[in-house]
Amino acid sequence: MGNPNLSDVYAYITITGFFFLFLYYLILIAQKQMNEDKPLQKIDDFVKTNGYSYDFVLVYHVFDEDEKNGKFTAFQLKYSMREVIELLTLAQLQTSYFYSCQRDEVYIKIRATPDRIKAEASRVKYRLLLDHLRLRAKTATGAKSEGKWIWKPFVLDDTERLSPLSPYQYIYGAYDNNPDLQSLYKNYTITDTIKSIFKPIDRIKLIISIVNAKPSDGGAGLPLNDMVLKEVIMAAMPLHDYEELKALQKRWLILWSYPWEQPVDDIKDYFGERIALYFLYLQHYVTLLIVPAVLGFITYAVKVVFVKPENFLMPYFTAFMVLWSTFFIEFWKQRQSDAAMRWGVVGYEEEEQDRPQFEGKATTSPVDGSDTTYFPSDEKFRRYLYVNLIIFLMLCGVILIVAAIFTFQYFVVSNPTAFPSIGGISLGTTIVSLLNAVVIAVLNYVYINIA
């Protein structure tokens, strides 16, 4: 009686072994690709002085003669390649453009000088991490003007150790061009001899801000999301720094490492907070799965050893999983809040931009007078009714289709001789399986097109 269960165990062990071999093979492929020779970066005076080169690129499609004869939209004509380069130059951004190898695409690379980055950071009040040691020293000395205190010295101490962090750690402040404040911002190593208060991801964010900003604010006035959506450009994306990427890979792509050892902060510094938050969640998820995985293995081992249909551990394991799912969510809320504080993205939701597909009326906010986009409530209600009607009809259609398949399946089971068998497999059950697969594919296609 034990053979079937033991064969299942052997099958699971074999599948797990193949999985790890496949994962190891993928890591080897990634390492090989990163170790391949990359095109050498042009070392010009800008790179020698600042330690970095181009950070962003726009990709234009090169149209052939037949495509040129087609009609372009007014939006596409407004943001032609020549016009875009002129707008970027007026926004004090440096550009370099060249053809792809196939000469069917043009790449416009973009970079900004440190002074231009600082000016934009000051305009948008970009939040930067403050150096906790220099901040402590600054607060301890205070500030005077003409012999009078602007603010008096003070010191924050946590003598009772109520927090594992220092009172001065992970404090972010809006960037200010004031020379007296530059020493307060944390410095990051760009090269062996060059340091900057802006990480590469900060430069990319600020370049995007300059490109999107209105010309009246010193920007280029290019709506990048709309330009991609309306096929003015093929893509708008940041450029990789392969040396930094290789360094991150060595710390990250490791087969045998604990899930809580993933370099999430390094991922944040290279890819940004959004990507890092995703991997932080995976880290949290896999870490907390260790205990249920061990208990689940013990529960399954008991079933294999005793070979009984009822496992006396199953009710306890089920109760544990109910509690685990609750604690999992609560612990994640705490972990997420901690990461938001350390990464300086508390209140990030307030800065979300409208989606490119969003079409509303430009108006002035009655709260603070800022420019905003308003969507009429009557139109919103009309669309709400329309969408819910479609969802209701689709649900009714799905219910009818599923009911028809189950009815046909009941007929097949009740009449085993109604369909021939091939190799001991009833053709009726095969038809039922095919119908399920076809229905899923068709409904998925319909949903994607309607949505």
Long-range contacts (C-beta under 8 A, 24 or more apart in sequence): 1-307, 2-304, 2-307, 5-303, 5-304, 5-307, 6-304, 8-304, 9-304, 20-255, 23-255, 24-255, 27-253, 27-255, 30-249, 30-253, 31-249, 31-253, 34-242, 34-245, 34-246, 34-249, 35-246, 38-242, 46-94, 46-111, 46-113, 50-113, 50-114, 50-190, 50-194, 51-190, 51-191, 51-193, 51-194, 51-196, 52-111, 52-190, 52-200, 52-203, 52-241, 53-111, 54-96, 54-109, 54-110, 54-111, 54-239, 55-110, 55-111, 55-112, 55-200, 55-203, 55-204, 55-207, 55-238, 55-239, 56-109, 56-110, 56-111, 56-204, 56-207, 56-208, 56-211, 56-236, 56-237, 56-238, 56-239, 57-107, 57-108, 57-109, 57-110, 57-235, 57-236, 57-237, 57-238, 57-239, 58-84, 58-107, 58-108, 58-110, 58-233, 58-235, 58-236, 59-105, 59-106, 59-107, 59-108, 59-233, 59-234, 59-235, 59-236, 59-237, 60-105, 60-106, 60-107, 60-108, 60-233, 60-234, 61-104, 61-105, 61-233, 61-234, 62-99, 62-103, 62-104, 62-105, 62-106, 73-230, 75-226, 75-230, 75-232, 76-230, 76-231, 76-232, 79-222, 79-227, 79-232, 79-233, 81-106, 81-108, 84-108, 84-220, 84-222, 87-215, 87-220, 87-221, 87-222, 88-211, 88-220, 88-222, 90-215, 90-220, 91-210, 91-211, 91-213, 91-215, 91-218, 91-219, 91-220, 92-116, 92-210, 92-218, 93-207, 93-210, 93-211, 93-220, 105-234, 109-239, 110-207, 110-211, 111-207, 112-203, 112-206, 112-207, 112-210, 114-196, 114-198, 116-210, 117-198, 117-202, 117-203, 117-206, 117-207, 118-175, 118-177, 119-177, 119-218, 120-206, 120-209, 120-210, 120-213, 120-218, 121-175, 121-198, 121-202, 121-206, 122-175, 122-176, 122-177, 123-213, 123-217, 123-218, 124-206, 124-209, 125-174, 125-175, 126-174, 126-175, 126-202, 126-205, 126-206, 126-209, 127-172, 127-173, 127-174, 127-175, 127-344, 128-172, 128-173, 128-174, 128-175, 128-185, 128-186, 128-197, 128-198, 128-202, 128-344, 129-170, 129-171, 129-172, 129-185, 129-186, 129-344, 130-168, 130-171, 130-172, 130-173, 130-184, 130-185, 130-186, 131-183, 131-184, 131-185, 131-186, 131-187, 132-166, 132-168, 132-169, 132-170, 132-171, 133-168, 134-183, 134-184, 135-168, 135-171, 135-184, 136-166, 136-168, 138-184, 139-168, 170-341, 170-342, 170-344, 172-344, 199-269, 200-241, 200-244, 200-269, 200-270, 201-268, 201-269, 201-270, 201-271, 201-272, 204-238, 205-272, 223-356, 225-353, 225-355, 225-356, 226-356, 228-356, 229-356, 229-357, 244-270, 245-270, 259-283, 259-286, 259-287, 259-290, 260-287, 264-339, 265-342, 268-343, 273-343, 273-345, 273-348, 276-339, 276-343, 277-336, 277-339, 280-335, 280-336, 280-339, 281-332, 284-331, 284-332, 284-335, 285-328, 288-324, 288-327, 288-328, 288-331, 291-324, 292-320, 292-321, 292-324, 295-320, 390-450, 394-446, 394-447, 394-450, 398-443, 401-439, 401-443, 402-439, 405-432, 405-435, 405-436, 405-439, 408-432, 408-435
